[in-house]
Structure formats: C-alpha cells, structure tokens
Amino acid sequence: MRWRTILCAGGLLGAAGIAVAGGWGSAVTIAGYYVYDGGGAYITTSGNTNPDACSSSHYLYINTDAPRFREIWAQVLTAHSTGSTVSLRYEGCSPGGTYPRVIAVAVPNVW
C-alpha cells in the first residue's frame, strides 16, 4: 500500500511538471506590432515574458483566427498609440513553438 502511494505521488508530481505555465504577465507597454497577410500577428513590449519556455521571446504571437482577434488587436493598437500599459495573458506558444502566445490583453486596474 505504501509503495502505491509513493508511486502515485511521484506520478502526480511528474505530470505537474508538464503543465502549461501561462497566466497573466506584469504591466508592459506595446513597443511595436506586426501583422502578416499569411496569418499571425506579432507584438513586442517593454518586457516580453516567456512563461511556457517557447524557443524565442523576441516577439509575442496573437492568433489572427481567434474568435476575438479584432477586439484584442484594437486593444493593442489603442495601447500603443496612447502609451498605456497593458497586462497580457499567455497560453502556450505559436505554431511550431517559436514565440509565446498571447490570448488576452487587459488595461491594468480596470477589471
């Protein structure tokens, strides 16, 4: 019985190590943005974060096929043009695992 408990606990700890980190980052400013006609939008910030250990954090990826892409992109453009700080929510990496994927943009202290 004791060995089963130890093995089960070890398995749970091992599985926890592969969980996606993601989550909200600290407040940053949008330094630049790029949209490609083949799909994919990219931003750079004053402090890119890479919580899921993607191969590069030089750019941050936003999926242009996401249901709320237009709303997210409007926040990016507004924040960049006004110099406002935003918080970004990360989840996984871009296709191919290259850049951190941003799934939400929030203006700090408004929610």
N, C-alpha and C positions, 0 to 999 in steps of 0.2 A: 504494500500500500504506500509506504513512504517513497519508494522509487518512482511509482506512478506520479505522485505529487511533484517530485523533483523534476521529472521529465516534462510534465505538463507546464510547470512554471518556466522551465527553460524554453519550451516551445513558444509560449506567450511572449517572453522577453525577446526572442529572436524575431517573431512576427512584428513586434512593436518597432524594431529597428528598420523595417522596410516600409513603414507607414509614410505617407506623403506629409511633409512638414507644412508647406503652405502657410496661410494665415495673413493677417494684416501687418504691413510694414509701418515704420515711423513716417512722420510727415516729411514730404520732399517737394521740390518744385520741378516742373516739367522743363527740361533744358532743350529738348528737340523732339521732333516726331517725323515719321516716315511711313508712307502708305505705298504699297506696290500693286500694280494692276493685276498681277497674278494671284493676289490674295495675301493677307497678312499685313498687319500694321505694327510698327515698332516705335517705341519711345525711349528716350534717355532722360534721366533725372539727376538731381543733385546728389543722390545716394542710392543707386540701384542696389537691390537686395536679391540674393540668390538662395532662398531657403531650401530648395529642393535639389541643390547641387547640380544644376544644369552645366553643360560644358563651358558656357561663357555668360557673363552678366553685363557685357558691354551694351547690349540692347535689351529691352523688355518687349515681349510679344503680346499682341492682342489679336484674338481670332476674329477676322472680319466676317465669318459665317455665324458668329454667336448671335442669339436672338436679340440681345440688347446692345449690339455693337454701336449703333448710331448714338444711343444715349451715352454710352461710355466715351465714345470719341468726342462728343460735344463737350463733355466734362474736361477731357484732355485739352481741347482747343481753347476753351474758356480759361482754364487754369494757366495755360501757357501765355495767353495774351494778357492776362491780368496780373501774372506773377504770384497767384495764390498758391498756397501749399495744399497738397492733397495727401491722402493715405491710399495706398494701393493694396489690394488683396491678391495674393499669389496662390496659384494652384498648379503644380506640375511644371512642365517645360513645353516649349514649342515643338512642333513635329520634328522628329529627329533628335530631340533632347538638347538642342542648342542653347536657347535663351529661356529665362524664366517667363512663365505665362501669367499675365495679369487678367483677373476675371472681374474686378470691380474697382472703381475709382470713387473716393469719397472726399468731400471737402471737410477737413477736420472741424470738430466741435459743432456740427450741425445735425448730428443724429444721436 
